[in-house]
Amino acid sequence: MSEPQVYPLEEVLKAQKALRSAAGLGPELFPIQAFVGMISDEIESLRKQGKTDTEIAAMIKRNSAIQITPEQIAESVVSPGQRHQDGE
């Protein structure tokens, strides 16, 4: 059995951006709940390292234009069981 093809997020985003542009679509927008769901693995890992949701929210704000509160993180984080239901 061969290894599955895997790509870094940056490459996936480049391809999606090109396809959306060619289709005449604007950037894909995500509600905060969907964003937190997407980064729940990272949030869990940072929490295990002792980071608080306040520190995680500050890190997100420092490194992007995303404005998020610790409360939004706590309310929207997805548990490991819910994250990988698709057989990942």
Secondary structure, DSSP 8 states (H G I E B T S, - for coil): --------HHHHHHHHHHHHHHTT-------HHHHHHHTHHHHHHHHHTT--HHHHHHHHHHHSS----HHHHHHH---HHHHTTT--
